[in-house]
Amino acid sequence: MKVARVVGQVVGSVKHPQMEGWRLLVVRPEELGGLSGGEETIAIDRIGARQGERVLVVDDGAAARLLFGSAGPIRTVIVGVVDAAELG
């Protein structure tokens, strides 16, 4: 799992059938402390995350298939909202 911040939303008129009904959000990975941790990616939102929120993402196709129960074209999934993080 990784921590990321929601930075945008993807809008499309046509989606793969397994993605119907799910929102696609743009997330930017973060390191603890708020620094950028990598390039932006698109994630399926399973929890109703909002713009600017810190979220937990699973970036593994096998884990995504466990969550969705299929072998669709899904790799990155938002699975939680980060309320607080503590080091040490």
For each residue, the residues with C-beta under 8 A, 3 or more apart:
1: 56 57 58 79
2: 29 37 56 57 59
3: 29 30 31 32 37 54 55 56 57 82 85
4: 27 28 29 30 37 43 54 55 56 57 78
5: 27 28 30 52 53 54 55
6: 25 26 27 49 50 51 52 53 55 78
7: 26 27 28 40 51 52
8: 25 26 40 51
9: 23 24 25 26 51
10: 24 25 26 42
11:
12: 15 24
13:
14:
15: 12 19 20 24
16: 19 20 72 73
17: 20
18: 68 70 72 73 74
19: 15 16 22 24 44 72 73 74
20: 15 16 17
21:
22: 19 44 45 46
23: 9 44 45
24: 9 10 12 15 19 42 43 44 45
25: 6 8 9 10 42 43 44 45 49 78
26: 6 7 8 9 10 40 41 42 43
27: 4 5 6 7 40 41 42 43 55 57 76 78
28: 4 5 7 36 37 38 39 40
29: 2 3 4 36 37 38 39 41 57
30: 3 4 5 34 35 36 37 54
31: 3 34 35 36 37
32: 3 85 87
33: 87
34: 30 31
35: 30 31
36: 28 29 30 31
37: 2 3 4 28 29 30 31
38: 28 29
39: 28 29
40: 7 8 26 27 28
41: 26 27 29 59 76
42: 10 24 25 26 27 76
43: 4 24 25 26 27 55 57 76 77 78
44: 19 22 23 24 25 64 74 76 77 78
45: 22 23 24 25 48 49 78
46: 22 67 77 78 79
47: 55 78 79 80 81
48: 45
49: 6 25 45 53 55 78 81
50: 6 53
51: 6 7 8 9
52: 5 6 7
53: 5 6 49 50 81 82
54: 3 4 5 30 81 82 85
55: 3 4 5 6 27 43 47 49 78 79 80 81 82
56: 1 2 3 4 78 79 80 81 82
57: 1 2 3 4 27 29 43 76 77 78 79
58: 1 63 64 67 76 77 79
59: 2 41 75 76
60: 63 64 75
61: 64 65 74 75
62: 65 66
63: 58 60 66 67 77
64: 44 58 60 61 67 68 74 75 76 77
65: 61 62 68 69 70 71 72 74
66: 62 63 69
67: 46 58 63 64 77 79
68: 18 64 65 72 74 77
69: 65 66
70: 18 65
71: 65
72: 16 18 19 65 68
73: 16 18 19
74: 18 19 44 61 64 65 68 77
75: 59 60 61 64
76: 27 41 42 43 44 57 58 59 64
77: 43 44 46 57 58 63 64 67 68 74
78: 4 6 25 27 43 44 45 46 47 49 55 56 57
79: 1 46 47 55 56 57 58 67
80: 47 55 56
81: 47 49 53 54 55 56
82: 3 53 54 55 56 85
83:
84:
85: 3 32 54 82
86:
87: 32 33
88:
